[in-house]
Amino acid sequence: MTVRHAILGLLAQKPRHGYELRAAFSVVVGGDMNWEVKPAQIYTTLDRLEEAGLVELASDLGEGDEPSRRVYKITTEGRVILDEWLSCGVTPEYMRDEFFVKLMIALVTDMADPWRLIQTQRSHLYQDLHDATRQRETYDPRTEMAQILLLDKAIMYLEADLRWLDMIETRLDEVRDQPLPEPEIRKRGRPRKGQTGSEYPPPD
């Protein structure tokens, strides 16, 4: 989910000013501890949405450049973009794993003990799991089921990451014994005629 689309959704519910948008976003995601958005990001996003014609001012109670008193509403074009976002699936970024990159850099450079990295990451994940479980227990299932389900997802992801670390640890020797990937560096510029590869100019 992007903050941009969330703002459009909250404005589709009703016109709001920037401070109210930030508070409403915080409530939707279960608090700043889950997803903190700074006021500056809200106002910057509103400016960009207005420039794109997706939101417009409903009223301006502020004086001068005071953004906190400007009430925005969604436009027809904004509703189209929101509907497109709501109608399509979302692909999680499973492959963009920062710890995996850190581990690979450690193996490439020999600047850190990979087993220690795994131990450190495992401790970090256990702490996150403890915090998420404790936070989940504070919610009332009669009134806060959405927040409970969000924490359930976070807990399941953390448990999966811990199992993945166990897998890496048991097979780390195999990874170290294999040749590390090397990039293929291609010469820059146009190849001379007759060289392997495409010809320039192309044949008739």
ZIZINOR-V556958 format. One line per field, one symbol per residue. ss: DSSP state (H for helix, E for strand, L for the rest). phi: phi as a letter, one per 30 degrees, with the letter a starting at -180 (. if undefined). psi: psi as a letter, one per 40 degrees, with the letter a starting at -180 (. if undefined). Layout:
ss->???
phi->???
psi->???
This chain:
ss->LLHHHHHHHHHHHLLEEHHHHHHHHHHHHLLLLLLLLLHHHHHHHHHHHHHLLLEEEEEELLLLLLHHHEEEEELHHHHHHHHHHHHLLLLLLLLLLHHHHHHHHHHHHLLLLHHHHHHHHHHHHHHHHHHHHHHHHLLLLLLLHHHHHHHHHHHHHHHHHHHHHHHHHHHHHHHHHLLLLLLLLLLLLLLLLLLLLLLLLLLL
phi->.cdedddddddddadbcedddddddddddijddcaccdedddddddddddddicbbdcabcdcicdddcdccbdcdddddddddddccdbcddddccddeddddddddcicaddddeddddddddddddddddddedddcddbbdddddddeddddddddddddddddddcddddddddddcddccddjddddjddjdcbdddd
psi->hidddddddddddiiiidddddddddddefidddhhhidddddddddddddeediihdigeihbfhdeehhiiiidddddddddddeiihhigdeghdddddddddddefeihdddddddddddddddddddddddeeihedefdddddddddddddddddddddddddeedddddeihihhihhiiiihiiheihaiihiii.
